[in-house]
Amino acid sequence: MNTKHVLHALHLDAVNCGACTGPDRWLFGKEAKKEISYSPMTGEPIAQVLYADAAVYDTVVDDALRAFQTWCETPAPRRGHLIRDLGAILREYWEPLSELVALEMGKIRPEGVGEVQEMIDICEFATGLSRQLYGMTTHSERPRHRMMEQWHPLGPIGIISAFNFPVAVWAWNAALATVCGDVSIWKPSSQTPLCGIAVQHLVNRVMSDYGLTGIMNLVIGPGKTIGDRLVNDPRIPLISFTGSTRMGRHVSRSVADRFGRTILELGGNNAVIVTPSADFEMAARSIAFGAVGTAGQRCTSTRRIIVQAEIADAFIQRLLTLYRRVRIGNPLDDTVLMGPLVSETAVKEFVGAVAQCQAEGGDILFGGNPLPDLGPCYVEPTIVRMPTQTDIVRHETFAPILYVLTYNTLEEAVALHNDVPQGLSSAIFTLNLREAEYFLSHVGSDCGIANVNIGTSGAEIGGAFGGEKETGGGRESGSDAWRAYMRRQTNTINWSEDLPLAQGISFNID
């Protein structure tokens, strides 16, 4: 499927409006700015997008607020029907949508397909969840009293997503928020606006089937204008933000200043510990995918391997063999395993990081160079052996750079593992039960995700996703992450004929 057919299949015209609240509600602002979406594959333009302005933003929020007044009263299982049908239409359009992800973001076709499948999976999860938004009951200390808790819809949810997962992260949030009785306002990355517009077209078809508008809304624009308006808007009780730690600090402070809530999914500096008992082949293949997949532009990408000193040389040789087999090029070519970085700016950051590695004593074992003959955004996957965990190793570079560190004892390995500001995903490869359990214990990995004999990248939607420290501390997707999109209410019901007070307090008044 070529670019023209992909755009046509997803109803993407030459100029696409960047704000929508439902069927036939594409909004054009008087001060709208026209921007071009470029493909990192070639650096060539794909299509034009009309950014939302301040007036359009306010219209979107007003429509969302009106929709919330009735949507929150809709029974949760009926809300689940909407998400069930969203999953169905995603199945129908999985091919052009996954190819658009590859075309606009640069990840290879199988990863684009996997991202759309992740959207479908979360729709299935949320549909079942719509019949399980449960609270609990507890025994009261007072006779003939009952205590319970309820979970109520929170309100309009702001979703700010990043370029590296231009559609799946929106679905994590929107699917759960919708069945919880919330409405959502999505600001996609300015680097991948067409993916957001394409998804909104599909959302509109589903909302139209139910006679709805304003449930799932889109507003596209720069972070300094539309993003900041969303973050600082007191009408939006929750902001789910995916992006850099630097921007996450800004979002966290701004939302906290107005007593709003945040879900923050920020940086990762994910490591894999390789022990002498590990299955070398399994570990090497997993690390190669974790480091090379999405050209190292996942928040869960493997950025460090911490390998036992006595086996380091042999393990590195196996890893180098796999790296030599990685074909780089057009992400829509099924034989390609690594596509481009998202922009020329990302290439400059890659080059700067490699230079800093060398300045800090690193030995480049593989790669380290841009590949301008392939296009402006291509680079080599890179392996660097570092003498210690230097500043560049502790810094997250969003590129396919893998740092190799060595250790002697497992305690030393875990200390190295945890000695970074970020705390998202982690893994250990071992066939030793005691080593595995130590890594998973409270003195082991300090990350939100810790795996045994599986890599750092590629989480399933059934588990809660998120991390600790500078990763932000929020959780999305599975488990009980749905509670972030609701407000808790504790209820006490007195069905006696008396009015006893808690703690046995006596307050006699006539």
C-alpha positions as CSV (number, residue, x, y, z in Angstrom):
1,M,0.0,0.0,0.0
2,N,1.6,3.3,-1.1
3,T,1.4,6.7,0.6
4,K,-1.5,7.9,-1.5
5,H,-3.6,4.8,-0.8
6,V,-2.8,4.9,3.0
7,L,-4.0,8.5,3.2
8,H,-7.1,7.8,1.1
9,A,-8.0,4.7,3.1
10,L,-7.9,6.8,6.3
11,H,-9.8,9.8,4.9
12,L,-6.7,12.0,5.1
13,D,-6.9,14.8,2.6
14,A,-4.3,17.3,1.4
15,V,-5.2,19.7,4.3
16,N,-6.4,18.1,7.5
17,C,-8.1,20.0,10.3
18,G,-6.5,19.4,13.7
19,A,-9.5,19.7,16.0
20,C,-12.7,17.6,16.2
21,T,-15.4,16.8,18.7
22,G,-17.4,14.3,16.7
23,P,-19.0,13.5,13.4
24,D,-19.2,16.6,11.1
25,R,-17.5,18.6,13.9
26,W,-14.1,19.4,12.3
27,L,-13.2,22.8,13.5
28,F,-11.3,25.6,11.7
29,G,-9.9,28.5,13.7
30,K,-9.5,32.0,12.3
31,E,-5.9,32.1,13.5
32,A,-5.1,28.5,12.5
33,K,-1.5,27.8,11.4
34,K,-0.8,25.4,8.6
35,E,1.9,22.8,9.3
36,I,3.4,20.0,7.2
37,S,3.9,16.5,8.4
38,Y,7.1,15.0,7.1
39,S,8.1,11.4,6.9
40,P,11.3,10.5,8.6
41,M,11.8,7.8,5.9
42,T,12.6,10.3,3.3
43,G,12.3,13.8,4.8
44,E,9.5,14.5,2.3
45,P,6.1,16.0,3.1
46,I,3.1,13.7,3.6
47,A,0.3,16.1,4.1
48,Q,-0.7,19.4,5.7
49,V,-2.4,19.9,9.0
50,L,-4.3,22.9,10.2
51,Y,-3.4,23.6,13.9
52,A,-6.1,24.5,16.4
53,D,-6.0,28.0,17.9
54,A,-7.2,29.2,21.3
55,A,-10.8,29.7,20.2
56,V,-11.0,26.3,18.7
57,Y,-9.5,24.8,21.9
58,D,-12.2,26.4,24.0
59,T,-14.9,25.1,21.7
60,V,-13.5,21.6,22.0
61,V,-13.5,21.8,25.8
62,D,-17.0,23.3,26.0
63,D,-18.3,20.4,23.8
64,A,-16.5,17.9,26.0
65,L,-18.0,19.4,29.1
66,R,-21.5,19.2,27.7
67,A,-21.0,15.6,26.6
68,F,-19.8,14.6,30.0
69,Q,-23.1,15.7,31.7
70,T,-24.9,12.9,29.9
71,W,-22.1,10.4,29.4
72,C,-21.4,10.1,33.1
73,E,-25.1,9.1,33.6
74,T,-24.9,6.4,31.0
75,P,-24.6,2.9,32.6
76,A,-21.1,1.6,32.4
77,P,-21.8,-1.6,30.4
78,R,-23.4,0.6,27.7
79,R,-20.3,2.8,27.7
80,G,-18.4,-0.4,27.2
81,H,-20.4,-1.1,24.0
82,L,-18.8,2.1,22.4
83,I,-15.3,0.8,23.2
84,R,-16.2,-2.6,21.9
85,D,-17.2,-1.1,18.6
86,L,-14.1,1.0,18.5
87,G,-12.0,-2.2,18.8
88,A,-14.0,-3.6,15.9
89,I,-13.4,-0.7,13.6
90,L,-9.7,-0.8,14.5
91,R,-9.6,-4.4,13.3
92,E,-11.2,-3.3,10.0
93,Y,-8.6,-0.6,9.5
94,W,-5.5,-2.2,11.1
95,E,-3.5,-2.3,7.8
96,P,-3.7,1.3,6.7
97,L,-3.4,2.6,10.2
98,S,-0.3,0.6,11.0
99,E,1.3,1.7,7.7
100,L,0.5,5.3,8.6
101,V,2.3,4.8,11.9
102,A,5.4,3.5,10.0
103,L,5.1,6.3,7.4
104,E,4.8,9.2,9.8
105,M,6.7,7.9,12.8
106,G,9.3,5.6,11.2
107,K,8.8,2.3,13.1
108,I,8.9,-0.8,11.0
109,R,5.7,-2.3,9.7
110,P,5.5,-5.2,12.2
111,E,5.8,-2.8,15.1
112,G,3.1,-0.6,13.5
113,V,0.9,-3.6,13.3
114,G,1.7,-4.4,17.0
115,E,0.8,-0.9,18.0
116,V,-2.6,-1.1,16.4
117,Q,-3.1,-4.6,18.0
118,E,-2.3,-3.0,21.3
119,M,-5.2,-0.6,20.7
120,I,-7.5,-3.5,19.9
121,D,-6.4,-5.3,23.1
122,I,-7.0,-2.4,25.4
123,C,-10.5,-2.0,23.9
124,E,-11.2,-5.6,24.8
125,F,-9.9,-5.1,28.3
126,A,-11.9,-1.9,28.8
127,T,-15.1,-3.6,27.5
128,G,-14.8,-6.2,30.2
129,L,-13.9,-3.6,32.7
130,S,-17.1,-1.8,32.1
131,R,-18.9,-4.5,34.1
132,Q,-16.3,-4.5,36.9
133,L,-15.9,-0.9,38.2
134,Y,-16.1,-2.2,41.7
135,G,-15.7,-0.6,45.1
136,M,-15.7,-2.5,48.4
137,T,-17.8,-2.8,51.6
138,T,-16.3,-2.7,55.1
139,H,-17.7,-3.3,58.6
140,S,-18.6,-0.3,60.6
141,E,-17.7,0.0,64.3
142,R,-21.2,1.4,64.9
143,P,-24.2,-1.1,65.2
144,R,-26.5,-1.2,62.2
145,H,-24.3,0.9,60.0
146,R,-22.7,-0.1,56.7
147,M,-19.7,1.4,55.0
148,M,-18.8,1.2,51.4
149,E,-16.9,3.0,48.7
150,Q,-18.0,4.0,45.2
151,W,-16.0,5.1,42.2
152,H,-17.6,8.0,40.1
153,P,-16.6,9.5,36.8
154,L,-14.0,12.2,37.1
155,G,-14.7,14.5,34.2
156,P,-12.9,15.6,31.0
157,I,-9.5,13.9,30.8
158,G,-6.5,15.5,28.9
159,I,-4.3,13.1,27.0
160,I,-0.9,14.4,25.7
161,S,0.9,11.6,23.8
162,A,4.4,11.3,22.4
163,F,5.6,10.6,18.8
164,N,7.0,7.1,19.5
165,F,3.6,5.5,20.2
166,P,1.4,7.8,18.2
167,V,-1.8,5.8,18.6
168,A,-1.5,3.1,21.3
169,V,-0.9,5.3,24.3
170,W,-4.0,7.4,23.4
171,A,-6.0,4.1,23.4
172,W,-4.7,3.1,26.8
173,N,-6.1,6.3,28.3
174,A,-9.2,6.9,26.1
175,A,-10.6,3.4,26.3
176,L,-10.4,3.3,30.1
177,A,-11.5,6.8,30.6
178,T,-14.5,6.3,28.3
179,V,-15.8,3.2,30.2
180,C,-15.3,5.0,33.5
181,G,-17.7,7.6,32.3
182,D,-15.2,10.3,31.4
183,V,-14.8,12.2,28.2
184,S,-11.3,12.8,26.7
185,I,-9.4,15.6,24.9
186,W,-6.4,14.3,23.0
187,K,-3.4,16.4,22.0
188,P,-1.1,14.1,19.9
189,S,2.5,14.9,19.3
190,S,3.1,17.6,16.7
191,Q,5.5,15.2,15.0
192,T,2.7,12.7,14.3
193,P,-0.5,14.7,13.8
194,L,-1.8,12.6,10.9
195,C,-2.0,9.5,13.1
196,G,-4.2,11.4,15.5
197,I,-6.5,12.7,12.8
198,A,-6.8,9.2,11.3
199,V,-7.8,7.7,14.6
200,Q,-10.3,10.5,15.1
201,H,-12.0,9.7,11.8
202,L,-12.5,6.1,13.1
203,V,-13.7,7.4,16.5
204,N,-16.2,9.6,14.7
205,R,-17.8,6.7,12.8
206,V,-18.3,4.9,16.1
207,M,-19.7,7.9,17.9
208,S,-22.0,8.5,14.9
209,D,-23.5,5.0,15.3
210,Y,-24.5,6.0,18.8
211,G,-25.7,9.5,18.0
212,L,-22.9,10.9,20.1
213,T,-20.5,13.8,20.0
214,G,-17.9,15.1,22.4
215,I,-16.9,11.8,24.0
216,M,-13.5,11.4,22.5
217,N,-12.1,14.7,21.1
218,L,-9.0,15.8,19.3
219,V,-7.0,19.1,19.4
220,I,-3.7,19.4,17.6
221,G,-1.2,22.2,18.1
222,P,2.2,23.2,19.6
223,G,3.0,22.3,23.2
224,K,3.6,26.0,24.1
225,T,0.1,27.0,23.1
226,I,-2.4,24.1,23.0
227,G,-0.4,21.9,25.3
228,D,0.0,24.6,28.0
229,R,-3.7,25.5,27.7
230,L,-4.7,22.0,28.4
231,V,-2.2,21.5,31.3
232,N,-3.3,24.8,33.0
233,D,-7.1,24.4,32.3
234,P,-8.9,24.0,35.7
235,R,-11.8,22.4,33.8
236,I,-9.6,19.3,33.2
237,P,-9.2,17.4,36.4
238,L,-6.6,14.9,35.1
239,I,-3.8,15.2,32.6
240,S,-2.1,12.0,31.3
241,F,1.2,13.0,29.9
242,T,3.7,10.9,28.0
243,G,7.0,12.6,27.2
244,S,10.4,13.7,28.5
245,T,11.3,14.0,32.1
246,R,12.0,17.7,31.5
247,M,8.5,18.4,30.2
248,G,7.0,16.1,32.8
249,R,8.3,18.3,35.6
250,H,6.6,21.3,33.9
251,V,3.3,19.4,33.5
252,S,3.5,18.1,37.1
253,R,4.1,21.5,38.7
254,S,1.5,23.2,36.6
255,V,-1.3,20.7,37.2
256,A,-0.4,20.4,40.9
257,D,-0.6,24.2,41.3
258,R,-4.3,24.0,40.4
259,F,-4.8,20.8,42.5
260,G,-5.3,18.6,39.4
261,R,-4.1,15.1,39.0
262,T,-1.5,13.7,36.7
263,I,-0.5,10.3,35.1
264,L,3.1,10.8,34.1
265,E,4.9,8.3,31.8
266,L,8.4,9.9,31.4
267,G,11.9,8.8,30.7
268,G,13.4,5.3,31.0
269,N,17.0,4.1,31.2
270,N,16.3,0.5,31.2
271,A,18.9,-2.2,32.0
272,V,19.2,-5.9,31.6
273,I,21.4,-7.9,34.0
274,V,23.0,-11.0,32.4
275,T,24.2,-13.7,34.8
276,P,26.5,-16.7,34.1
277,S,23.6,-19.0,34.3
278,A,21.6,-17.2,31.6
279,D,20.4,-18.7,28.4
280,F,22.8,-16.6,26.2
281,E,20.8,-17.0,23.0
282,M,17.6,-15.9,24.6
283,A,19.3,-13.0,26.3
284,A,21.1,-11.7,23.2
285,R,18.0,-11.8,21.0
286,S,15.9,-10.1,23.6
287,I,18.5,-7.4,24.1
288,A,18.9,-6.8,20.4
289,F,15.1,-6.3,20.0
290,G,15.0,-4.1,23.1
291,A,17.8,-1.9,21.9
292,V,17.2,-1.8,18.2
293,G,13.4,-1.9,18.0
294,T,11.8,1.4,17.1
295,A,15.3,2.6,16.5
296,G,15.8,2.9,20.3
297,Q,12.9,5.3,20.6
298,R,10.7,3.4,23.1
299,C,10.5,4.6,26.7
300,T,11.2,0.9,27.5
301,S,14.1,0.5,25.0
302,T,17.1,-1.4,26.5
303,R,19.8,1.1,27.0
304,R,22.2,-0.7,29.4
305,I,23.3,-4.3,29.7
306,I,25.1,-5.2,33.0
307,V,26.9,-8.5,32.3
308,Q,29.0,-10.6,34.7
309,A,32.7,-9.9,34.0
310,E,33.8,-13.5,33.3
311,I,31.2,-14.0,30.6
312,A,31.2,-10.4,29.1
313,D,33.5,-11.0,26.2
314,A,31.7,-14.1,25.0
315,F,28.3,-12.5,25.4
316,I,29.3,-9.4,23.6
317,Q,30.5,-11.4,20.6
318,R,27.1,-13.1,20.3
319,L,25.4,-9.7,20.5
320,L,27.7,-8.3,17.8
321,T,26.8,-11.3,15.5
322,L,23.1,-10.4,15.8
323,Y,23.8,-6.6,15.3
324,R,25.6,-7.4,12.0
325,R,22.4,-9.0,10.7
326,V,20.2,-6.0,11.4
327,R,19.0,-4.5,8.1
328,I,18.3,-0.8,8.2
329,G,16.1,1.0,5.7
330,N,12.5,1.7,4.6
331,P,10.3,0.6,7.5
332,L,7.6,-0.6,5.1
333,D,10.0,-3.2,3.7
334,D,9.3,-6.4,5.5
335,T,12.9,-7.4,5.5
336,V,14.0,-4.3,7.4
337,L,14.5,-4.5,11.2
338,M,15.3,-0.9,12.0
339,G,13.8,2.3,10.4
340,P,14.9,5.9,10.9
341,L,14.9,8.2,13.9
342,V,12.0,10.6,14.0
343,S,13.8,13.7,13.0
344,E,17.1,15.3,12.0
345,T,17.3,16.8,15.5
346,A,17.2,13.2,16.9
347,V,20.2,12.4,14.7
348,K,22.1,15.3,16.0
349,E,21.4,14.1,19.6
350,F,22.6,10.6,18.6
351,V,25.9,12.0,17.2
352,G,26.4,14.1,20.3
353,A,25.8,11.2,22.6
354,V,28.3,9.0,20.7
355,A,30.9,11.7,21.0
356,Q,30.3,12.1,24.7
357,C,30.7,8.3,25.1
358,Q,34.1,8.5,23.6
359,A,35.0,11.5,25.7
360,E,34.0,9.6,28.9
361,G,36.2,6.6,28.0
362,G,33.8,4.5,26.0
363,D,34.9,2.0,23.4
364,I,32.6,1.8,20.4
365,L,32.2,-1.9,19.5
366,F,29.6,-1.4,16.8
367,G,28.1,1.4,14.8
368,G,28.2,5.0,16.0
369,N,27.6,6.7,12.7
370,P,24.7,8.4,10.8
371,L,23.7,6.9,7.5
372,P,22.9,9.8,5.2
373,D,22.9,7.7,2.1
374,L,19.7,6.0,3.3
375,G,18.1,9.4,4.3
376,P,18.4,12.3,6.7
377,C,17.2,10.4,9.8
378,Y,19.0,7.1,9.6
379,V,21.8,6.0,12.0
380,E,23.6,2.8,12.9
381,P,22.6,0.8,15.9
382,T,25.4,1.3,18.3
383,I,27.1,-0.7,21.1
384,V,29.5,1.0,23.5
385,R,31.5,-0.6,26.2
386,M,31.8,1.8,29.1
387,P,34.4,1.7,32.0
388,T,31.9,2.9,34.5
389,Q,28.4,4.3,34.7
390,T,29.3,7.8,33.5
391,D,27.1,10.9,33.0
392,I,26.1,9.9,29.4
393,V,25.1,6.4,30.6
394,R,22.9,7.9,33.3
395,H,21.2,10.2,30.7
396,E,18.4,8.9,28.4
397,T,19.3,9.4,24.8
398,F,16.3,8.5,22.6
399,A,18.4,6.5,20.0
400,P,19.7,3.0,19.4
401,I,22.7,3.2,21.7
402,L,23.4,0.3,24.0
403,Y,25.9,0.7,26.9
404,V,27.8,-2.4,28.2
405,L,28.8,-2.5,31.8
406,T,30.3,-5.4,33.8
407,Y,29.9,-6.6,37.4
408,N,31.4,-9.2,39.7
409,T,28.6,-9.9,42.3
410,L,24.8,-9.8,41.8
411,E,24.6,-7.1,44.6
412,E,27.0,-5.0,42.6
413,A,24.9,-5.5,39.4
414,V,21.7,-4.4,41.1
415,A,23.4,-1.4,42.6
416,L,24.6,-0.4,39.1
417,H,21.1,-1.1,37.7
418,N,19.4,1.2,40.3
419,D,22.0,4.0,40.1
420,V,20.2,6.1,37.5
421,P,17.5,8.7,37.9
422,Q,14.9,6.8,35.9
423,G,12.9,3.7,37.0
424,L,10.7,2.4,34.3
425,S,11.5,-1.2,33.0
426,S,14.2,-3.7,34.0
427,A,15.1,-7.4,33.4
428,I,17.4,-10.1,34.5
429,F,18.4,-13.2,32.5
430,T,19.2,-16.1,34.8
431,L,18.2,-19.7,35.3
432,N,19.1,-19.4,39.0
433,L,15.9,-19.2,41.2
434,R,17.7,-17.3,43.9
435,E,19.1,-14.7,41.6
436,A,15.6,-14.2,40.0
437,E,13.9,-13.8,43.3
438,Y,16.6,-11.4,44.6
439,F,16.1,-9.2,41.5
440,L,12.3,-9.1,42.1
441,S,12.5,-8.5,45.9
442,H,12.3,-5.1,47.6
443,V,16.2,-4.9,47.6
444,G,16.3,-5.7,43.8
445,S,15.1,-3.7,40.9
446,D,13.6,-0.3,41.8
447,C,11.6,0.0,38.6
448,G,7.9,-0.1,38.0
449,I,8.4,-3.1,35.7
450,A,10.8,-6.0,36.5
451,N,11.1,-9.1,34.3
452,V,12.8,-12.4,34.4
453,N,14.1,-14.0,31.2
454,I,12.2,-11.5,29.0
455,G,13.4,-8.1,27.9
456,T,12.6,-4.6,29.0
457,S,10.5,-3.7,25.9
458,G,7.1,-5.0,24.9
459,A,4.6,-4.8,27.8
460,E,1.2,-6.5,27.7
461,I,-1.9,-4.4,28.3
462,G,-3.1,-6.6,31.2
463,G,-0.4,-5.2,33.6
464,A,-0.2,-1.7,35.0
465,F,2.4,0.3,33.0
466,G,4.6,2.9,34.5
467,G,7.6,3.6,36.6
468,E,9.2,5.2,39.6
469,K,11.7,8.1,40.3
470,E,12.0,10.4,37.3
471,T,9.7,8.1,35.2
472,G,6.9,9.8,37.0
473,G,5.1,7.3,39.2
474,G,1.8,7.0,37.3
475,R,0.2,3.8,35.9
476,E,-1.7,3.2,32.7
477,S,-3.3,0.3,30.9
478,G,-4.1,-2.8,32.9
479,S,-4.6,-4.0,36.4
480,D,-6.4,-1.3,38.5
481,A,-5.0,1.6,36.5
482,W,-8.7,2.5,35.8
483,R,-9.0,4.0,39.2
484,A,-6.9,7.0,38.2
485,Y,-9.7,8.1,35.9
486,M,-12.4,8.1,38.6
487,R,-13.0,9.7,42.0
488,R,-13.4,7.7,45.1
489,Q,-16.3,8.3,47.5
490,T,-16.7,6.7,50.9
491,N,-20.2,6.2,52.1
492,T,-21.6,5.4,55.5
493,I,-25.3,4.3,55.8
494,N,-27.1,4.3,59.2
495,W,-30.1,2.0,59.2
496,S,-30.6,2.0,63.0
497,E,-32.9,4.2,65.1
498,D,-29.9,5.7,67.0
499,L,-27.2,8.2,66.2
500,P,-24.0,6.7,67.6
501,L,-20.7,8.6,66.9
502,A,-17.5,7.1,65.8
503,Q,-14.7,6.4,68.4
504,G,-17.4,6.2,71.1
505,I,-17.7,10.0,71.4
506,S,-20.5,11.3,73.5
507,F,-22.1,14.6,72.5
508,N,-25.4,15.0,74.4
509,I,-27.4,18.0,73.2
510,D,-31.1,18.7,73.6
